[in-house]
């Protein structure tokens, strides 16, 4: 799972508008393109109801690079929707302590640094493989039941069946290398009972990725994706 977090800046500016120079303006950075229109609609509704100017921005740059540019130009957002890792790197210097907010008691997923709550969760995302049931049926001649794919061997078997049926490249791997690193490879430690302990063991040499069952299982799955990738 991947958490999307929001953190608020200590300096939440308000430049007003031509009609109301004293009005507060809140700027929001949205890192999820698929909800930009909904965010804009809600911002307009909130602005109308509360008399606060709310502006929502989106950038297709990587979050870290975009945020660095905004800070360098002294134009930070009031509220930013980012990944948990960005909270750790940004919020200590730039965030508001949210420990006293009532929602803190209702979540176990808030991000805290040095005893201060600096980010709250707004989204949980699951990883998976998207499939085209119609395309599979066209090749195999039968309805596809995703619950039959329980192992890497099962996955390889359906890929082989599709190739035998004339589908030259049955898989497609997302081209963004940052996404593979942040979403796929991070599973090797995220899904541990003690993620911090595993990472520490890697650092001190008491654990080895090459000998780790979880890592090798992930790479076996990735090999199937990579070897049959339409973009390889």
Secondary structure, DSSP 8 states (H G I E B T S, - for coil): -EEEEEEEBS-------SS-TT--EEEEEE--GGGHHHHHHHHHHHHHHHS-EEEEEE--S-HHHHHHHHHHTT---SEEEEEHHHHHHHHHHHB---TTSGGGGG-S--EEETTEEEEEEEEEE-------HHHHHHHHSS---GGG--SHHHHHHHHHHHHHTT-S--B-----HHHIIIIITTHHHHTSTTHHHHHHHHHHTSS-GGG-HHHHHHHHHHHHHHHTBTT-
